[in-house]
Amino acid sequence: MAEHRERDFRVAIVGGGICGLVCAIGLTRAGIKVDIFEAASKYGEIGAGIALGPNAINVLRELGVLESVVAHSGQRGLEVRSFEFRIGAGDCKSVYSYPASSDDLSLPIHRADLLEALAEFIALEDAVTHFNKRCVDITPFLGSSSRSTIHFADGSSHITDVVLGADGVKSAVRQFVIGDDTSANPLSFTNTTAYRGLVETAVLHRVGVPTNMTARPVCWMGQGKHIITFPIKGGRVLNVVAFISGVDLLPGAPSVLPERDWVVRSSLQEMLDDYAEFGEHPRNILKSLNQPSKWYIHGLYPQLNTYVKGPIALLGDAAHGMLPHLGAGAGQGIEDGYLLSRLLGHPETNKGNIEVVLRAYDQVRVPRANGVSRGSKFAGEVYDGLGPSGPSTEGRRADLDLVFDAAWHHDMEADVRMSVDWLTDQRVFGRA
Ligand SMILES: Cc1cc2nc3c(=O)[nH]c(=O)nc-3n(C[C@H](O)[C@H](O)[C@H](O)COP(=O)(O)OP(=O)(O)OC[C@H]3O[C@@H](n4cnc5c(N)ncnc54)[C@H](O)[C@@H]3O)c2cc1C
């Protein structure tokens, strides 16, 4: 590990999910002492796959963790994997293949494998994880010291210089960024539900699903619904997410679903009824799912216009929980964590200028992540036949063209430079 001069501030990260851990690794590499407060009793993730695009992969490479993450994934390596779009009904004809270039490297990985790989690095770094610590309150700016006190459900508390809220879409930290007005919390049900499950590809091949339909990511498009399938664990397992959108109520209008769990166990029949018009192969994939779960997808609509207040900043889903139609939410949180670690880790950042440094983070990340969130909503509309060019094959093809590009291709080093230049212009950092 590189030698760094002693820092005069400490950082507390609330939430030890993918984004919190990526940020913690970046910060510790920059010589910052980090405490992670995680509500659960150990690091853990749901049983589902996730796809990481080139933007997230570049960050993992920069942090020196990519090799280990790939090893945990069970994949032979990174691959250029172009998405294929098929009509879900009838004979499921292929209408569009994403024109992936050689730098469109992606990594499909089981979430638990990704978290495990990151947690192994945390164990080696100068970061302390405190489990069973659910943040319930924050007292900012205690006394004149400008330090914040984080309060936990077990009655304990922790005093720190910087609080980073990586506590997911239901974030407790968010309230302290958006202020006292609880009605200002934009957490909403997106009117989208998703059945999720995993199935061995060998099982699918036995029931006649062709290998070319399980070997690459496929979006099976319907009207007001679509199914995403992609292989993980070196092609042994297919990750399946089947979406239904409430087309009459788009994100932004409704509030959190009252009195209903966000994730429920579903019956196979309920799921199959929802895709009755789909063709043989996607229905065979759905039929093979063992105990699908049904998710009521929530997100931040309307979007936050700031992720920062004083020495408190949000990252990941806490800042921009979004519809998952570009498979980009974690990627955006990984970008957040990286920029935070580069700015807080800058040699000229100190206790006295932390708040301005976090403002620099805010200025870059709000337009970027909120833009990807809008792109994700747009992509879902296109998959569901509700894009601006309509549900015809030609219309969908036109709208699908390069839909992933803005999310996948992003120059993080340019973001770092832009932030540092701004801090220099503000005379917070000196000229090199
Ligand atoms: C169906 C679906 C498919 C998706 N597919 C993709 C994909 O392919 N690619 C992609 O990039 N993204 C995808 N996403 C988005 C991705 O899952 C999220 O963006 C990502 O998991 C967010 O990570 P996070 O670390 O911000 O939050 P989380 O993963 O929610 O982690 C938050 C952590 O904070 C802890 N916590 C919560 N509250 C507290 C508290 N009060 N105090 C302390 N700790 C707390 C939790 O226990 C948890 O460990 C998908 C999402 C969905 C719903």
The ligand as an SDF file (V2000), in Angstrom:
LIG
                    3D

 53 58  0  0  0  0  0  0  0  0999 V2000
  -34.0330   -5.7610  -10.9760 C   0  0  0  0  0  0  0  0  0  0  0  0
  -32.7640   -4.9720  -10.8290 C   0  0  0  0  0  0  0  0  0  0  0  0
  -31.6820   -5.2330  -11.6870 C   0  0  0  0  0  0  0  0  0  0  0  0
  -30.5160   -4.4680  -11.6070 C   0  0  0  0  0  0  0  0  0  0  0  0
  -29.4700   -4.7520  -12.4540 N   0  0  0  0  0  0  0  0  0  0  0  0
  -28.3610   -3.9720  -12.4210 C   0  0  0  0  0  0  0  0  0  0  0  0
  -27.2690   -4.2300  -13.3040 C   0  0  0  0  0  0  0  0  0  0  0  0
  -27.2920   -5.1730  -14.1060 O   0  0  0  0  0  0  0  0  0  0  0  0
  -26.1810   -3.4000  -13.2580 N   0  0  0  0  0  0  0  0  0  0  0  0
  -26.1100   -2.3260  -12.3750 C   0  0  0  0  0  0  0  0  0  0  0  0
  -25.1140   -1.5950  -12.3910 O   0  0  0  0  0  0  0  0  0  0  0  0
  -27.1250   -2.0900  -11.5140 N   0  0  0  0  0  0  0  0  0  0  0  0
  -28.2380   -2.8790  -11.5100 C   0  0  0  0  0  0  0  0  0  0  0  0
  -29.2500   -2.6410  -10.6290 N   0  0  0  0  0  0  0  0  0  0  0  0
  -29.1010   -1.5310   -9.6490 C   0  0  0  0  0  0  0  0  0  0  0  0
  -28.2450   -1.9750   -8.4680 C   0  0  0  0  0  0  0  0  0  0  0  0
  -28.7990   -3.1260   -7.9040 O   0  0  0  0  0  0  0  0  0  0  0  0
  -28.1780   -0.8830   -7.4200 C   0  0  0  0  0  0  0  0  0  0  0  0
  -27.9310    0.3550   -8.0360 O   0  0  0  0  0  0  0  0  0  0  0  0
  -27.0450   -1.1650   -6.4170 C   0  0  0  0  0  0  0  0  0  0  0  0
  -27.1970   -2.4280   -5.8290 O   0  0  0  0  0  0  0  0  0  0  0  0
  -27.0350   -0.0920   -5.3470 C   0  0  0  0  0  0  0  0  0  0  0  0
  -25.9740   -0.3460   -4.4640 O   0  0  0  0  0  0  0  0  0  0  0  0
  -25.8370    0.5090   -3.1180 P   0  0  0  0  0  0  0  0  0  0  0  0
  -24.5550    0.0310   -2.5110 O   0  0  0  0  0  0  0  0  0  0  0  0
  -26.0180    1.9460   -3.4040 O   0  0  0  0  0  0  0  0  0  0  0  0
  -27.0920    0.0920   -2.2440 O   0  0  0  0  0  0  0  0  0  0  0  0
  -27.4890   -1.3080   -1.6240 P   0  0  0  0  0  0  0  0  0  0  0  0
  -27.0220   -2.4210   -2.4650 O   0  0  0  0  0  0  0  0  0  0  0  0
  -28.9570   -1.2210   -1.3410 O   0  0  0  0  0  0  0  0  0  0  0  0
  -26.6800   -1.3740   -0.2600 O   0  0  0  0  0  0  0  0  0  0  0  0
  -27.0340   -0.5820    0.8410 C   0  0  0  0  0  0  0  0  0  0  0  0
  -26.3780   -1.1730    2.0880 C   0  0  0  0  0  0  0  0  0  0  0  0
  -26.6790   -0.3140    3.1800 O   0  0  0  0  0  0  0  0  0  0  0  0
  -27.1940   -1.0570    4.2660 C   0  0  0  0  0  0  0  0  0  0  0  0
  -28.1230   -0.1790    4.9810 N   0  0  0  0  0  0  0  0  0  0  0  0
  -29.3750    0.1930    4.6070 C   0  0  0  0  0  0  0  0  0  0  0  0
  -29.9020    1.0760    5.4940 N   0  0  0  0  0  0  0  0  0  0  0  0
  -28.9470    1.2520    6.4460 C   0  0  0  0  0  0  0  0  0  0  0  0
  -28.8860    2.0560    7.6250 C   0  0  0  0  0  0  0  0  0  0  0  0
  -29.9240    2.8440    7.9830 N   0  0  0  0  0  0  0  0  0  0  0  0
  -27.7700    2.0170    8.3820 N   0  0  0  0  0  0  0  0  0  0  0  0
  -26.7040    1.2240    8.0110 C   0  0  0  0  0  0  0  0  0  0  0  0
  -26.7100    0.4490    6.9010 N   0  0  0  0  0  0  0  0  0  0  0  0
  -27.8170    0.4700    6.1230 C   0  0  0  0  0  0  0  0  0  0  0  0
  -27.8560   -2.2650    3.6300 C   0  0  0  0  0  0  0  0  0  0  0  0
  -27.9410   -3.3480    4.5440 O   0  0  0  0  0  0  0  0  0  0  0  0
  -26.9280   -2.5380    2.4550 C   0  0  0  0  0  0  0  0  0  0  0  0
  -25.8430   -3.3690    2.8220 O   0  0  0  0  0  0  0  0  0  0  0  0
  -30.4170   -3.4140  -10.6570 C   0  0  0  0  0  0  0  0  0  0  0  0
  -31.4840   -3.1660   -9.7860 C   0  0  0  0  0  0  0  0  0  0  0  0
  -32.6390   -3.9420   -9.8520 C   0  0  0  0  0  0  0  0  0  0  0  0
  -33.7740   -3.6500   -8.9090 C   0  0  0  0  0  0  0  0  0  0  0  0
  1  2  1  0
  2  3  1  0
  2 52  2  0
  3  4  2  0
  4  5  1  0
  4 50  1  0
  5  6  2  0
  6  7  1  0
  6 13  1  0
  7  8  2  0
  7  9  1  0
  9 10  1  0
 10 11  2  0
 10 12  1  0
 12 13  2  0
 13 14  1  0
 14 15  1  0
 14 50  1  0
 15 16  1  0
 16 17  1  0
 16 18  1  0
 18 19  1  0
 18 20  1  0
 20 21  1  0
 20 22  1  0
 22 23  1  0
 23 24  1  0
 24 25  2  0
 24 26  1  0
 24 27  1  0
 27 28  1  0
 28 29  2  0
 28 30  1  0
 28 31  1  0
 31 32  1  0
 32 33  1  0
 33 34  1  0
 33 48  1  0
 34 35  1  0
 35 36  1  0
 35 46  1  0
 36 37  1  0
 36 45  1  0
 37 38  2  0
 38 39  1  0
 39 40  1  0
 39 45  2  0
 40 41  1  0
 40 42  2  0
 42 43  1  0
 43 44  2  0
 44 45  1  0
 46 47  1  0
 46 48  1  0
 48 49  1  0
 50 51  2  0
 51 52  1  0
 52 53  1  0
M  END
$$$$
